[in-house]
Amino acid sequence: MYQAATDKMQVQRLLRRVVVLFLAMLLAFPSMAAGQLSTYLQKVQPEEIFPGATRFGEVTGDPPIAPVFRGDSLLGYAYLNSDVTSSVGYSGKPIHIVVGIDPTGVVRGLKLVDHKEPIVLIGIPEAKVVASVNALIGKDLGRVSAGTDRPPQVDIVSGATVTVLVMGDSIVRSAVKLIRSNRLGADAAAQTGSSNQFRKVDPDKTDTSDWETLIGNGSVRSLRLTVGEVSEAFRQAGQSGAAGRPETHGPGDRFIDLYIAPVSVPAIGRSLLGDARYEQMRAKLKSGEEAIVVAGDGAYSFKGSGYVRGGIFDRIELLQDGQGLRFRDRYHTRLPALAAPGAPRLREIALFVVPAEFGFDVTAPWELQLLVQRSAGARDKAVLPYNLGYTLPDDYVTVVAAPSPSPKVEPSVADQATPAEPLNEGQPLWIKMWDMNRVTVAVTIAAVLVLTLIFFFQDWLVKRPALFAWVRRGYLLFTLVWLGWYANAQLSVVNVLTFFNALVTGFHWEFFLSAPLVFLLWGSIAAALLFWGRGPFCGWLCPFGALQELTNNVAQWLKVPQVRVPWGLHERLWPIKYIIFLGLFGLSFYSLALAEMFSEVEPFKTAIILKFAREWPFVLFALTVLAAGLFIERFYCRYMCPLGAALAIPGRIRMFEWLKRWPECGSPCQRCAKECPVQSIHPEGGINVNECIYCMHCQELYHDDQRCPHMIQVRLKREKFMALSTPVSRGEVPAKTAVTHKGVPIRKPEPAPENPV
């Protein structure tokens, strides 16, 4: 009993210590946040965020802010955007920006101090992203807070749309929150009038209507644009490059028909969703949440692809009362169709939940901003905003006495919370993506089937060297031009790293199915690994590999001298690519964004995806690798490619041996080993399938009775047998077979004896 009592006392002491420690952490949290701002301010010079500033004052408050001074004169305040509102970007980690704002609410300066965004993944320099966000400097967010002006937009950077939109939104939202809290002074505070009445949705209004009625009474609002109208708008905005790149060739073609409606309003929701789906939605909505439907049809998708990669819908934004909300995929449910009688069949229908933290008032006017993005050059993107306004019709509203006002709360940690389970979804996005890419999918499937036939009937093909040469070069040209430069279906080691990261963090097929060509190629390669190893991809389906081989063929045609790497050096160089892959693989578990950054060791993006339209260091690296390949065929594939190494490792599980060898191969014959383009044949005659690209050159030699010593012997024996079995005419005797191969004596035919009289 004494021992039990002692154990109980120890447990109680331990629990008390845990509680005290927990309370201490809670009490210390504001100071921890203040410490984070103080830490980042050490990386910032005062004049970087305030022209003429000389020092920062003491960090105070929650969220923490620091006064900025010129001497003893207060210029404004500095704060960290991530302390005030959510700033989670593409990487899933917050983007930290120190913002300088004056007492009137004007942004005076910005400094990006820390991020985990893989913005250099496709060669976009950080300075370009920062420059786009700097468009907010000088904007009066006090007017935005008061509802006088709309939230300003950042300049879109092609390839980093999600990143820059998150940065811009977090700056605007955090500034508006601070302004409304009166932390910056009375000059910036939003002046709002008071009223003893307010509008609310009438819960008794539940009558349903058909589509025509909903459109006619303003329950559903629409924006309709043609391709020609959008092109003309780009032209008037001075974006002639974007104006000349329409989505379709017909100016009168539908660009987008966009429809919006608040379906948390009972009558509208029951009409558009149907009773069953509406009740299901209401059961899942949390207190304070609202829901809207956004639907569209036409050549332009309001969803885009940003939310597939980064979870953020980068083409639409909900605007109300000076605040903006970009929806994340966790607030999104796909709908198969609208239930209202007479409703059109639309390509995209999305149900979005507006989180309670945004403070959305469905009875007040709001807008949905559509960002129209169009390519304006090799890498440039032009953007036009279109705003579709909405005001709930009075028929759905009742006026009641106003309760005590409550401040608007910005989403912070709640933005990252797991939402309620999604509604029963309609057609998945990946099916729509496949449907939108039917032609390219069909061409890719046909190309894979053709390659499969080439591999299965390789013996018949390699016995016809001239035909095989045309087939191989034609296929490589198709891979480079169509699959690579046109369809941008260049696989990367990043795909491998992302796949394994998804297995660890949570695998979802939809993420990978949303890129049809990449999925098709990876599926084909996975099957091919069982039959032929890495060869089908590395030797036939890799656009950069095709570029290397074709340029080397041109170099050989121009008599450029070819360098044969000594075998001892060669077998010590090929492990380099395995070391690179293992380094990237290990790094990806620490930071996938950092691993993606270092994956720039692949020149694929520069040479294939961006077609050399990139900063000069990347172009120089790609050209250097290709130049080395002019002298050493497939130099990069042999010694540096981490993707080839990644495929070679599982390629060892192949189930069949398709490459044939003769007993003489390696000893004494060395012809195949000397002629292998990538030196994957050992001097002893064995083929290293980990290094083989399956060009089938050795199989050509295997069947060639003019070059392969074994086949020459077979041919000579056949000719001798045929000569001996040929009937002899009168007056002639059989000639002894003349053997001309090395090591075999040559005997001349004996003359026939004279015919006696």
C-alpha positions, 0 to 999 in steps of 0.5 A: 500500500505504501508503494501504491501511495508513493506511485500515486503521489509521483503521478500527481506531481508529474501531472502538476508539472505538465499543467504548469508547463502548458500554462507557461507555454500559453502565457509565453506565446505572445512573447514567442510571437514577438520574438519571431518578429524581433528575429526577422527584424534583425534581417531588415534595415529600417530604410528597406520598409520605410524610406528615410527610417533609422530605427525600430522601436520595441515590439509590442502587442498581439499580434506584435508590431514594432514602431518605425522611427526617423530619429524621434519621429514616428513614421509608422509600424512594421509587422509580420504578415504571418502573425496576423493572417494565414500566409500558407503558400504552395509549399504548405509552409507560411511565407514570412514578409515584414510589412511597413505601413504608416498610420494612414494605412498606406503600405510603405515597404515590404521585405520577404524574410523567409519562405519555403516556396519552390519558386525556383523550380522552373527557373523563376528568380526570387527577385521577380516574385518580390518585384510583383508583390511590390506593386502593393507599395504605395497602396492606401489600404485604409480606403480598402478597410473602409470599403471605398476601394477594392483590394489591390492586386499583385502582378501575376508571375507565370509559373508562380501564380499561387505563390504571389497571390498568397503573398499579396492576399496575406499583406492586404488582409493583415493590413486591413485587420490591423487598421480595423483594430485601431492599432495603427491610429485613428487616421486609418481606422474604418469609420462605420456607421451604427444602425439599430437594424440589420438584414438577415436571410428569411428562413421561411422563404423556401419556395423553389424556382426554375432556372429562368426565374432564378436568372430573371429575379437576380438569384443567379448572376452571370458574366458572359464573355466571348473570346473576341471580347477578351482579346479586345480587352487585352488589346486595349490594356496594351497587352498585344501579345496576349491579345494575339493568343486567343483560346480558340480561333473563333472570336465569337466562340464562348470564352466563359459563361460564369454563374454565381449564387449563394446556396446557403440561402434556403430558397436558392439552395433548394432550387439549385442543389435539390432538397436532398443535397441542400439538406446534406450541405446544411448538415455539414456547414458549421456555425457562421459558415456560408456556401456559394455555387460557382459554375462555368462553361466555355474555353476558359476554366475558372478553376485553373490548375493552381489548386491541383498543385498548391490547393488554392484556386488562383483564378477567382476571389471572393470580395466583400467589405474591403476583404478578399478570400481565395478558396482552398481545395478543402472548402471545395466540392464538385457538383455534377449538375444543377437541379433547377429545371431548365438549368444548362449543362455546365462543364464546371460546377463548384460548391465553395464553403465560406469559412466563418473566420472571413465574416461573410455577410450573405445579405450584403453586396459582394463580388466574385473577381475572375482573373483571366490569365493568358500567355503573352510570350514564351514565359510572360503571362498577362492578367485581366480582372473581371468583377461579377457583383451580387446583391441578394434580392430583397425577397429573401431578406428580412429586417430585424433589430441589430445585436451587439456588433462583433469584430471581423476575425481574420482566418489564421490557424483556422485556415489550416484546420481540417474541414467537415467531410466533403459532400458527395462529389460529382464528376472528379476534376481528373476526369474532366482533365482527361476529357479536355485533353482527349486528342493528346491522350489519344496520340500518347496512347497510340505512341506507347502502343507503337513502341510496344509493337517495336519492342515485341517485334524487335527481332523482325525489325532489327534484321532490317537495319535501314528500316530500323534506323528510320523507325528509331530516328522518326520516333525520337523526333516525335518524342522530342518535338511532340511529346516534349516541346509541344505537349511538355510531357517531360518526366522529371526526378521531381515526379519520383520525389513527389510520389514518395513524399505523397506515400508518406504524407497522404496519397491521393490518386486525383493529384497524379491523375490530373496530369493525363500525359504524365500519368500515362507515361509513368504507367507505361514506364512502370509496366515496361520496367517488368519487361525491359527495365529503364530502356523504354523511357531512357532510350525512346520516351525521354525528350531530352534523351532524344535531343541528345541522341539526335544532336549527336547523330548530326555531329557524327554526320558532320564528322565531329570526332567521337570520344570513347571513354576508357572502360576503367574511367567509364565504370567509375563515372556512371555511379555519379548519377546514383549518388545524385539521386540518393542525395535528392531522395534523402533531401526530399524527406527533410524538405521537398521544396529544397529537393526540388530546388536542387533537382535543377541538376536536370536540364529538362525544364530549360531545354524542353519545357521552357525551350531555352527561354530562361535565365542565362545560367540555366541555359548555359548549363543545358548547352554545356551538357548538350555540347558534351553529348556531341563528342560523347554520345548521351553524356548526361544520360550516362553520368548525371541523370538522377531520373535514369538512376531512379528508374534503374533501381526498380528496373532490376526486377525485370522478368525477361531477358530480351537482349540476345548474346552468342557464346563468343560475345566478349571472348573473343569478340568485342565488336558489340562492346566497342560499338555500344553507344553508351558503353553498357556492354562489359568487355566480358560480353555481358550487358549491364541493363541498369545502363542500357538504353535499349537502342537495340544496336547490339541486336542489329549486330547479333543478326548481321551476317556481314558484321557479327563473326558468329553470324559470318561463320553461320553464313559461310557454313550455309553457303558451303552446304548450298554449294555442295548440294548444288547439282554439277553440270557435265564437264564440271566438277564441284569447286571447293568452297572458298572461305575468306574469314579470318583463320580459315584457309582459302582454297581455289576451285580446282579446274575440271579435267579435259574430256578425253576424245 
